Amino acid sequence: MTKRRMLLDACVLFPTVMREVLLAVADEGLYEPRWSPRILEEWARATVKLGDGAEAIARGEIVQLGLRFPSASIRIREGIEGRLWLPDPADVHVLAAAISGSCDAIVTMNVSDFPLNLLRDEGIERVDPDGFLYGLWLDAPESVERACARVSAEAERLSGMPWEMRKLMKKARLPRLGKALA
């Protein structure tokens, strides 16, 4: 069975716990993550609002992601963006990356920016991260639970405090997954 290729939008890479859960599940072999250099750049720039040093940390994490997932970065095919339309022109590059990377879906929280009818015309789905991860949990609960346990342990290590799994997932905007793991 071929693993699904899922393009991760910047809005699911920037919240740290959400990103770490998505990537830990990919480490379990449940799907192949994809992104473009521009998506990674959007993530790095979004961290500026966290204060001094946050962007540098994000850029370091981006370098590590390249080593961890060497086939994840997509080069957008020449001229593809010019033939696409989305309600927010700033998101056309995301759809272009999904098409160029032969992705099955875009994992995003930006529902209004990626209308299903426009994506369907390109053979691409749109999925929210919570629904996507919950679906993976239904198919492979042990793998998702193992991945989430690693993320939870790291959150506890970094924060110096214990985290109840359901609360951590709710904070990460993954409430269905959190309820399933509780």
C-alpha positions as CSV (number, residue, x, y, z in Angstrom):
1,M,0.0,0.0,0.0
2,T,1.3,3.4,-1.0
3,K,1.5,6.0,1.8
4,R,-0.4,9.1,1.3
5,R,1.6,12.3,0.6
6,M,0.3,15.1,2.7
7,L,1.3,18.7,2.1
8,L,1.6,20.5,5.5
9,D,0.6,24.1,5.3
10,A,2.5,26.7,7.4
11,C,-0.5,27.1,9.8
12,V,0.0,23.5,11.0
13,L,3.8,23.7,11.2
14,F,3.9,26.8,13.4
15,P,2.0,25.6,16.5
16,T,4.8,23.5,18.0
17,V,2.9,20.6,19.5
18,M,0.7,20.2,16.5
19,R,3.8,20.1,14.2
20,E,5.5,17.7,16.5
21,V,2.5,15.3,16.6
22,L,2.2,15.5,12.8
23,L,5.8,14.7,12.3
24,A,6.0,12.0,15.0
25,V,3.2,10.2,13.2
26,A,5.1,10.6,9.9
27,D,8.1,9.0,11.7
28,E,5.8,6.1,12.5
29,G,5.4,5.6,8.7
30,L,1.7,6.5,8.5
31,Y,2.1,9.1,5.8
32,E,4.7,11.1,3.9
33,P,5.0,14.8,4.8
34,R,5.6,17.4,2.2
35,W,6.2,21.1,2.1
36,S,7.9,23.7,0.0
37,P,10.7,26.1,0.9
38,R,8.2,29.0,0.8
39,I,5.9,27.2,3.3
40,L,8.9,26.7,5.7
41,E,9.8,30.4,5.2
42,E,6.2,31.4,6.2
43,W,6.6,29.3,9.4
44,A,10.0,30.8,10.3
45,R,8.6,34.4,9.8
46,A,5.5,33.7,11.8
47,T,7.6,32.9,14.8
48,V,8.9,36.5,15.0
49,K,5.8,37.3,17.2
50,L,7.2,35.0,19.9
51,G,10.1,37.3,20.6
52,D,13.9,37.5,20.2
53,G,15.5,34.3,19.0
54,A,12.3,32.5,18.0
55,E,13.0,32.9,14.3
56,A,16.5,31.6,14.6
57,I,15.2,28.6,16.5
58,A,12.6,27.9,13.8
59,R,15.3,28.1,11.1
60,G,17.4,25.6,13.0
61,E,14.4,23.3,13.3
62,I,13.8,23.7,9.5
63,V,17.4,22.5,8.8
64,Q,16.8,19.5,11.1
65,L,13.5,18.7,9.3
66,G,15.4,18.6,6.0
67,L,17.7,16.0,7.4
68,R,14.9,14.0,9.1
69,F,12.6,14.1,6.0
70,P,15.0,14.5,3.0
71,S,12.3,13.8,0.4
72,A,9.7,16.2,1.9
73,S,10.7,19.4,0.2
74,I,8.9,20.1,-3.0
75,R,10.1,22.3,-5.9
76,I,7.1,23.9,-7.5
77,R,7.0,23.2,-11.3
78,E,7.6,26.2,-13.5
79,G,4.4,28.1,-14.5
80,I,2.0,26.1,-12.4
81,E,1.0,29.0,-10.1
82,G,-0.1,31.1,-13.1
83,R,-2.9,28.7,-14.0
84,L,-4.3,28.4,-10.4
85,W,-6.8,30.5,-8.5
86,L,-7.8,30.6,-4.9
87,P,-9.7,33.1,-2.8
88,D,-6.5,34.3,-1.2
89,P,-3.8,34.7,-3.9
90,A,-1.1,34.4,-1.2
91,D,-2.1,30.7,-0.8
92,V,-1.8,29.7,-4.5
93,H,1.8,28.6,-3.9
94,V,0.5,26.0,-1.4
95,L,-1.8,24.4,-3.9
96,A,1.0,24.6,-6.5
97,A,3.3,22.7,-4.2
98,A,0.6,20.1,-3.5
99,I,0.2,19.5,-7.3
100,S,3.9,19.6,-8.0
101,G,4.6,17.1,-5.2
102,S,1.8,14.7,-6.3
103,C,0.2,15.1,-2.9
104,D,-3.1,13.5,-1.9
105,A,-4.2,16.4,0.4
106,I,-3.3,19.7,2.0
107,V,-3.3,19.5,5.8
108,T,-4.5,23.0,6.8
109,M,-6.7,24.9,9.2
110,N,-7.5,27.5,6.6
111,V,-10.8,26.1,5.3
112,S,-12.0,29.2,3.5
113,D,-8.7,29.6,1.6
114,F,-8.9,26.2,0.1
115,P,-12.4,25.5,-1.3
116,L,-13.0,21.8,-1.8
117,N,-14.4,22.2,-5.3
118,L,-11.2,24.0,-6.5
119,L,-9.0,21.4,-4.9
120,R,-11.0,18.5,-6.3
121,D,-10.4,19.9,-9.8
122,E,-6.7,19.2,-9.1
123,G,-7.2,15.8,-7.5
124,I,-6.3,17.2,-4.0
125,E,-8.2,17.0,-0.8
126,R,-8.2,19.4,2.1
127,V,-8.0,18.0,5.7
128,D,-7.9,19.6,9.0
129,P,-5.0,18.3,11.3
130,D,-7.3,17.0,14.0
131,G,-9.5,15.1,11.6
132,F,-6.5,13.7,9.8
133,L,-4.7,12.6,12.9
134,Y,-7.9,11.1,14.4
135,G,-8.4,9.1,11.2
136,L,-4.8,7.8,11.4
137,W,-5.5,6.8,15.0
138,L,-8.6,4.9,13.9
139,D,-6.4,3.0,11.4
140,A,-3.3,2.5,13.5
141,P,-3.9,3.4,17.2
142,E,-0.7,1.9,18.6
143,S,1.5,3.9,16.2
144,V,-0.3,7.2,16.9
145,E,-0.3,6.6,20.6
146,R,3.4,5.9,20.5
147,A,4.1,9.1,18.5
148,C,1.9,11.2,20.9
149,A,3.6,9.7,23.9
150,R,7.0,10.9,22.6
151,V,5.6,14.4,22.0
152,S,4.1,14.5,25.4
153,A,7.3,13.4,27.1
154,E,9.2,16.1,25.2
155,A,6.6,18.7,26.2
156,E,7.0,17.6,29.8
157,R,10.8,17.8,29.6
158,L,10.8,21.3,28.1
159,S,8.1,22.7,30.3
160,G,9.3,21.0,33.5
161,M,5.7,20.0,34.3
162,P,3.5,17.0,33.7
163,W,0.9,17.2,30.9
164,E,-2.3,15.1,30.8
165,M,-2.5,13.9,27.2
166,R,-6.0,15.2,26.5
167,K,-5.2,18.7,27.8
168,L,-2.0,18.8,25.7
169,M,-3.8,17.8,22.6
170,K,-6.6,20.3,23.3
171,K,-4.0,23.1,23.7
172,A,-2.5,22.0,20.4
173,R,-6.0,22.3,18.8
174,L,-6.3,18.6,18.4
175,P,-9.3,17.9,20.6
176,R,-10.7,14.8,18.8
177,L,-7.3,13.2,18.9
178,G,-6.9,14.1,22.6
179,K,-10.3,12.6,23.4
180,A,-9.4,9.4,21.6
181,L,-6.0,9.1,23.4
182,A,-7.6,9.8,26.9
